[in-house]
């Protein structure tokens, strides 16, 4: 099979499993070759925030969620283990990645994408590495969003841990390692680290590693294509999930790029907005539209020639969840009693508010912001409140603020010369919303 699942290679494909490891939860779905869903399962979890603008997660949270989601989805499917032809994973951008020791034991929590602590490291790079150098090699600039700045923070602030690090591993690649015993990454995950990946040569940049003081040995030696089989399900997790030992596990990629591909996006001009805890809006091109104001890395399809360029809102979905948790106690109780989503209930009430929320404006920068403003100190604002405004106004204004952030990123892409189709496809939680 040349390391890939191909139609006819093992007879007709029966069922495939997709797993998405997100910031706030993991979803497993079982579907047939036509895309018809047989079953699905979701496991929710949280983020550890030990200080303002810090965000961490222990990898075992992801691993346990993947195990439980796979098991539940498989039980609900009513299938036999031999019916499953393969498992593919996508995952959140893990920032620094998980620092593991030589025994593959995590040394500390993963400093994930939304963490903004690496301010000093970001400033050092800006002062010591010319923009032309870092952007010319990596296709990206520098911000505390990028994983390489978080690696530098660990080196500068936790030297005893730094000495023990064998390798940095992304969230979905850590899970793949536990499922298969194989340690690898894919091109999209490698490129999203920024700073240390040569976007043109599609390999780690020894030049940038030397400049930054990040040994290339701390980065995964094997970089696979997103549709490659990187390993096979071991007995431990076959027993834990009910699946068959030896089931192929596919490399997959970063969640935003995989979501882009879920809409069938392979051509320039097509663009997709994915909303989860954050928002990632992106498009695909051949590399001629790189911009330091946006994020770029190899796409999950045609990864040797295609580049995925995106902009993102750091807390676009988290703002909506924050409102639900802080001001939607009644809707959450109604959801518990009736099964109707609290979000749907809040949205029904927001329908009564006119577009523009009667002058109310929300800036959705609740944990700094990524593109295009790149400001870790940006904060959320509710502007224009008056005695006229109700809870429904604020909820609608939160949703509209996310939409304005989406447009802001589109405008940045257009400035870089990217041509966009008139239609923007939506995936993720917001796609369920009629409003």
C-alpha positions in Angstrom: 0.0 0.0 0.0 3.1 2.3 0.0 2.1 3.5 3.4 -1.3 4.8 2.4 -4.8 3.4 2.4 -6.0 3.1 -1.2 -9.3 1.9 -2.6 -9.0 -1.7 -3.7 -5.7 -2.3 -1.9 -7.5 -4.4 0.7 -10.8 -4.8 -1.0 -13.6 -2.3 -0.8 -13.2 0.1 2.2 -15.8 -0.4 4.8 -15.7 2.3 7.5 -13.1 5.0 8.5 -12.6 6.7 11.8 -11.8 10.4 12.1 -10.6 11.9 15.4 -10.2 15.6 16.1 -8.4 16.6 19.2 -9.5 20.1 20.1 -8.7 22.6 22.7 -11.9 22.0 24.7 -12.9 18.5 23.6 -12.2 15.5 21.3 -14.6 14.2 18.8 -14.6 10.8 17.1 -16.7 10.0 14.0 -17.2 6.8 12.1 -18.3 7.1 8.5 -18.4 5.3 5.2 -16.6 6.1 2.0 -19.4 8.4 0.8 -19.1 10.5 4.0 -22.3 9.2 5.6 -21.9 9.3 9.4 -22.5 6.0 11.2 -21.8 7.2 14.7 -20.0 9.9 16.7 -18.9 10.7 20.2 -17.5 13.8 22.0 -15.5 14.2 25.2 -15.2 17.6 26.8 -12.3 18.9 28.9 -10.7 22.2 30.0 -7.6 24.2 29.8 -5.3 24.9 32.8 -4.6 28.6 33.2 -2.1 29.0 36.1 -1.5 32.7 35.4 -3.0 35.5 33.2 -2.5 34.8 29.5 -1.1 31.3 30.3 -2.7 28.2 28.9 -1.6 24.6 29.3 -2.9 21.1 29.0 -1.5 17.7 30.2 -1.3 15.3 27.3 -3.0 12.4 29.1 -6.2 14.5 29.0 -6.1 14.2 25.2 -5.1 10.6 25.3 -7.9 9.6 27.6 -10.5 11.6 25.6 -9.4 9.9 22.4 -9.6 6.5 24.0 -13.1 7.2 25.4 -14.4 8.9 22.2 -13.2 6.0 20.0 -14.7 3.4 22.3 -18.1 5.1 22.5 -18.3 5.8 18.8 -17.4 2.2 18.0 -20.0 0.8 20.4 -22.7 3.1 19.0 -21.8 2.1 15.5 -22.7 -1.6 15.9 -19.8 -2.5 13.7 -17.3 -5.3 14.0 -13.6 -4.5 14.6 -12.7 -5.8 11.1 -15.1 -3.3 9.5 -12.8 -0.4 10.4 -10.2 0.2 7.7 -8.2 3.1 9.3 -8.0 5.9 11.9 -7.0 9.4 10.9 -6.3 12.2 13.4 -6.3 16.0 13.4 -5.3 18.1 16.4 -5.1 21.5 17.9 -2.0 23.5 17.4 0.1 22.5 20.4 2.3 25.5 20.6 5.5 24.3 22.2 4.5 20.7 21.9 4.8 18.3 24.8 8.4 18.1 26.1 9.1 14.4 26.7 12.2 12.7 28.1 14.0 9.7 26.7 11.4 7.3 28.2 8.7 9.4 26.4 7.3 10.7 29.7 5.9 14.3 29.6 8.1 16.6 31.6 5.5 19.4 32.0 2.1 20.4 30.5 2.0 21.4 26.8 2.1 25.2 26.4 -0.7 25.4 23.8 -1.4 27.9 21.0 -3.4 30.4 23.1 -0.7 30.9 25.7 0.9 34.3 25.5 3.7 34.2 28.1 6.6 34.3 25.7 6.7 38.1 25.4 10.4 38.5 26.3 11.4 35.7 23.9 9.3 37.3 21.1 11.0 40.7 21.7 14.4 39.1 21.7 13.8 37.5 18.3 12.5 40.8 16.9 15.7 42.6 18.1 18.2 39.9 17.1 16.8 38.1 14.0 16.0 40.3 10.9 12.5 40.0 9.5 14.0 39.2 6.1 15.8 36.2 7.6 13.1 34.6 9.6 10.3 35.4 7.1 12.5 34.4 4.1 13.1 30.9 5.5 9.9 30.1 7.4 7.3 32.2 5.6 6.2 33.5 9.0 7.3 36.2 11.4 7.4 36.1 15.2 4.8 36.3 17.9 4.2 34.5 21.2 1.6 32.5 19.4 4.3 30.5 17.6 5.6 27.3 19.2 9.2 28.1 18.9 8.9 31.2 21.2 7.2 28.9 23.8 10.2 26.5 23.5 12.5 29.4 24.2 10.4 30.3 27.2 11.0 26.8 28.7 14.7 27.0 27.9 15.0 30.4 29.6 12.7 29.8 32.6 12.8 26.1 33.3 16.5 25.1 32.6 16.3 21.8 34.6 13.4 20.7 32.5 15.2 21.9 29.3 18.2 19.7 30.1 16.0 16.6 30.3 14.0 17.2 27.0 14.5 14.4 24.4 11.9 15.8 22.0 9.0 18.1 21.6 5.9 16.3 20.3 2.6 17.8 19.1 -0.7 16.8 20.7 -2.0 14.5 18.0 1.5 13.1 17.4 1.8 12.2 21.1 -1.6 10.4 20.9 -0.4 8.6 17.7 2.8 7.6 19.5 0.8 6.1 22.4 -1.6 4.3 19.9 1.2 2.9 17.7 4.6 3.3 19.3 5.7 5.4 16.4 7.1 8.9 16.9 6.6 11.2 13.9 4.9 14.4 12.8 3.4 15.7 9.6 4.3 18.7 7.4 1.5 21.0 8.5 2.3 20.4 12.2 6.0 21.0 11.6 5.4 24.2 9.7 2.9 25.6 12.2 5.7 25.7 14.9 7.2 28.6 12.9 10.7 29.8 13.4 12.5 26.5 12.9 10.8 25.0 9.7 12.0 25.9 6.2 8.7 26.3 4.3 10.5 26.2 0.9 12.7 23.1 1.5 10.0 21.4 3.7 12.4 20.5 6.4 13.8 21.7 9.7 16.0 24.8 9.2 19.4 24.2 10.8 20.2 27.8 10.3 17.3 29.0 12.3 17.7 26.3 14.9 21.3 27.6 15.4 20.2 31.2 15.5 17.5 30.5 18.1 19.4 28.0 20.2 16.9 25.2 19.7 18.8 22.0 18.9 17.3 20.3 15.8 17.6 17.0 17.7 14.7 18.2 19.8 12.4 18.1 16.8 10.8 15.0 15.3 13.2 13.2 12.9 10.4 11.8 10.7 8.1 14.2 8.9 5.3 12.3 7.1 2.7 13.4 4.6 -0.7 13.9 6.1 -2.3 10.8 4.3 0.6 8.4 5.1 0.1 5.5 7.4 2.5 6.1 10.3 1.8 3.1 12.4 -0.8 0.5 13.4 -3.0 0.3 16.5 -1.3 -1.6 19.3 -2.9 -4.2 21.4 -3.2 -2.0 24.5 -5.4 0.6 22.8 -7.2 -2.0 20.6 -8.4 -3.6 23.8 -9.2 -0.2 25.3 -11.3 0.9 22.4 -12.7 -2.4 21.0 -11.0 -1.8 17.7 -8.8 -4.4 16.0 -5.0 -4.5 16.7 -3.1 -3.6 13.5 -5.7 -1.1 12.3 -3.8 1.5 10.2 -3.3 4.9 11.9 -2.9 7.9 9.5 -0.7 10.9 10.2 -3.4 13.5 9.7 -2.6 17.2 10.4 -3.3 20.5 12.1 -7.1 20.8 12.7 -7.5 24.1 10.8 -6.0 22.7 7.6 -7.8 19.4 7.9 -11.1 21.3 8.4 -10.2 23.3 5.2 -9.9 20.0 3.3 -13.2 18.7 4.7 -14.8 21.3 2.5 -13.0 19.9 -0.6 -10.7 22.9 -0.8 -7.8 22.3 -3.1 -7.8 25.4 -5.4 -6.7 29.0 -5.1 -9.6 31.3 -4.2 -11.5 28.8 -2.1 -11.5 29.7 1.5 -12.9 28.3 4.7 -13.5 29.5 8.3 -13.3 27.0 11.1 -14.6 27.9 14.5 -14.0 26.0 17.7 -12.4 27.5 20.8 -10.7 29.8 18.3 -11.3 30.7 14.7 -9.0 29.8 11.8 -9.8 31.3 8.4 -7.6 30.1 5.5 -7.0 29.6 1.9 -4.6 27.6 -0.3 -2.0 28.7 -2.8 1.3 27.7 -4.3 3.5 29.8 -2.0 3.5 33.2 -3.8 1.2 34.9 -1.3 3.1 34.5 1.9 2.5 37.4 4.4 4.2 38.1 7.7 0.8 39.3 9.0 -0.7 35.8 8.5 0.3 32.2 9.3 1.5 29.8 6.6 2.6 26.2 6.5 2.3 23.2 4.1 -1.3 22.1 3.3 -2.5 18.6 4.2 -3.1 17.8 0.5 -0.3 18.3 -2.1 1.8 19.2 0.9 5.0 19.4 -1.2 3.6 22.2 -3.4 0.6 23.7 -1.7 0.7 26.3 1.2 -2.2 26.9 3.6 -2.3 30.5 4.7 -4.6 31.5 7.5 -5.5 34.2 10.0 -7.2 33.5 13.3 -9.2 34.9 16.2 -7.7 33.6 19.5 -10.9 33.3 21.4 -13.7 33.5 18.8 -15.5 30.4 20.0 -14.3 30.8 23.6 -16.1 34.2 23.8 -19.4 32.5 23.0 -18.8 29.7 25.5 -17.7 32.3 28.1 -21.1 34.1 27.7 -23.0 30.8 28.0 -21.1 29.8 31.2 -21.3 33.2 32.9 -24.7 34.4 31.8 -26.6 31.4 30.5 -27.3 29.4 33.7 -31.0 29.3 32.8 -30.3 28.0 29.3 -27.9 25.4 30.6 -30.5 24.1 33.1 -33.1 24.0 30.3 -30.6 22.1 28.2 -30.2 19.6 31.0 -33.9 19.1 31.3 -34.9 19.1 27.6 -31.8 18.2 25.6 -32.0 21.5 23.6 -28.6 23.1 23.3 -28.0 26.2 25.5 -26.4 27.8 22.5 -29.6 27.3 20.4 -31.7 28.7 23.2 -29.5 31.8 23.5 -29.6 32.2 19.7 -33.4 32.1 19.6 -33.5 35.1 21.9 -30.7 36.9 20.0 -32.8 36.7 16.8 -35.1 39.4 18.3 -32.2 41.9 18.2 -31.5 43.8 14.9 -28.2 43.5 13.1 -25.7 45.8 14.7 -27.1 45.1 18.2 -28.4 48.7 18.5 -24.9 50.2 18.5 -23.3 47.6 20.8 -19.8 46.5 19.8 -17.8 43.6 21.2 -14.0 43.3 20.5 -13.4 39.5 21.0 -9.9 39.8 22.2 -10.4 37.9 25.5 -6.9 36.5 25.6 -4.8 38.7 23.4 -5.2 38.3 19.6 -3.4 36.6 16.8 -3.7 37.9 13.2 -3.8 40.5 11.9 -3.1 42.7 15.0 -0.7 40.3 16.7 -1.1 41.8 20.2 -0.9 39.6 23.3 -2.0 42.4 25.5 -5.3 43.1 23.5 -8.3 42.6 25.7 -12.0 42.1 25.2 -14.2 45.2 25.1 -18.0 45.7 25.3 -18.5 49.2 23.9 -21.6 51.3 23.7 -23.7 49.8 26.6 -26.8 51.7 27.5 -30.0 51.1 29.5 -31.6 50.0 26.2 -29.4 46.9 25.9 -30.3 43.5 27.2 -28.5 40.2 27.6 -29.7 39.3 24.2 -28.0 42.3 22.7 -24.7 41.4 24.3 -24.9 37.8 23.0 -25.6 38.9 19.5 -22.8 41.5 19.7 -20.4 38.8 20.8 -21.3 36.8 17.6 -21.0 39.9 15.5 -17.6 40.7 17.0 -16.4 37.3 15.8 -17.7 38.0 12.3 -15.9 41.4 12.2 -12.7 39.6 13.2 -13.2 37.1 10.4 -13.5 40.0 7.9 -10.4 41.7 9.3 -8.4 38.6 8.4 -9.9 38.4 4.9 -8.9 42.0 4.3 -5.3 41.2 5.4 -5.2 38.4 2.9 -6.5 40.6 0.1 -3.8 43.1 0.9 -1.2 40.3 0.3 -2.6 39.8 -3.2 -4.7 36.7 -2.4 -7.8 36.4 -4.6 -10.9 35.1 -2.7 -14.1 33.5 -4.0 -17.3 35.3 -3.1 -18.4 32.3 -0.9 -16.7 31.5 2.4 -17.4 28.0 3.6 -18.0 27.5 7.3 -17.1 24.4 9.5 -17.2 23.9 13.2 -19.7 25.0 15.9 -20.7 28.2 14.1 -21.9 26.2 11.1 -24.7 24.9 13.2 -26.0 28.5 13.8 -28.6 29.9 11.5 -27.9 33.4 12.9 
